[in-house]
Each structure stands twice: as C-alpha cells, then as structure tokens.
Amino acid sequence: MAKRFPLQPLLEHTRHRMDAAERTLRLLKQKEDEARQRLAELEGFRQEYHARLANSSAGGMHIQLMRDYHVFLAKIEHAIRHQAAVVEEARARWESAHRQWLAERQKVLAYETLAQRHHKRESLRAERLEQRLTDEHAARVRLDQARQEDA
C-alpha cells in the first residue's frame, strides 16, 4: 500500500490560505474599481460644472453667482483630490494582497511538486513490489513444475 504524503495537511492548509488570499484579492479589486468609478463621476461632475460656468458667464452673471460657482468647483476639486488618494490607497492594498497571494501560490506549487515526487516514488515502489511478487510467483511455479517433472 502506498504511503500517504506526509506533508498533505500542510499542503491543504496552504491551499486554504491561498484561497482566502484570492478572495481578499477579489474583494480589494472590487473596492478599487468602485473608488475609480467614484473618481470618474467626480471628474465628470467637474467638467459639467465648468461647462455650466462657461455658458452662464458668456451672457454675463452676477458676481455672487460666479463666486458660488468657484466655491463649489473648489469643493469638487478637493473631493477629487481626496478620492484620488482613496484610489491610490485601494491600489496599494490590492498590490499588497496580490504579493501575499503570489507568496501563498508559490508555497502551494512547492508542496504540490513535493507531493508529485512523493506519488511518483510510491508508484515506482509499488511497481517494483508487484514485479518482485510476480517474479517470485513465476519462480515458484517453475520450481513446482521442475519438482513434478523430477518426481
């Protein structure tokens, strides 16, 4: 009977850790995508407001209304800078999680290589044992035939 791979529990644990790292990676990618989407929305809003300001000021506008547009645009700029920082932070978290996933994947691949080698050795050992038993059986049959011929 083939021996069990002695590092099998460690391989299974490492696979579990890699799967958890993969789930985390997907979640962080989703959060990064959402942050990028919010940033794109803010930038679109800024363009829309710039266009509104240009259209409104072309025909002349009250100074207070122009001031309000500029204050609002400054707030949008601040929100865009803040959201850009959120996007960068999300990207950094994803990259860190990606490195962690790669490390876990590398461990799994190493243990799987060891497991394959173990199974090859066990298969070869089983084949040799089977061959030896077959040879012994054939030798006994020939010995029995020789005894019967001598008798």
Secondary structure, DSSP 8 states (H G I E B T S, - for coil): -----TTHHHHHHHHHHHHHHHHHHHHHHHHHHHHHHHHHHHHHHHHHHHHHHHHHHHT---HHHHHHHHHHHHHHHHHHHHHHHHHHHHHHHHHHHHHHHHHHHHHHHHHHHHHHHHHHHHHHHHHHHHHHHHHHHHHHHHHHHHHHHH-
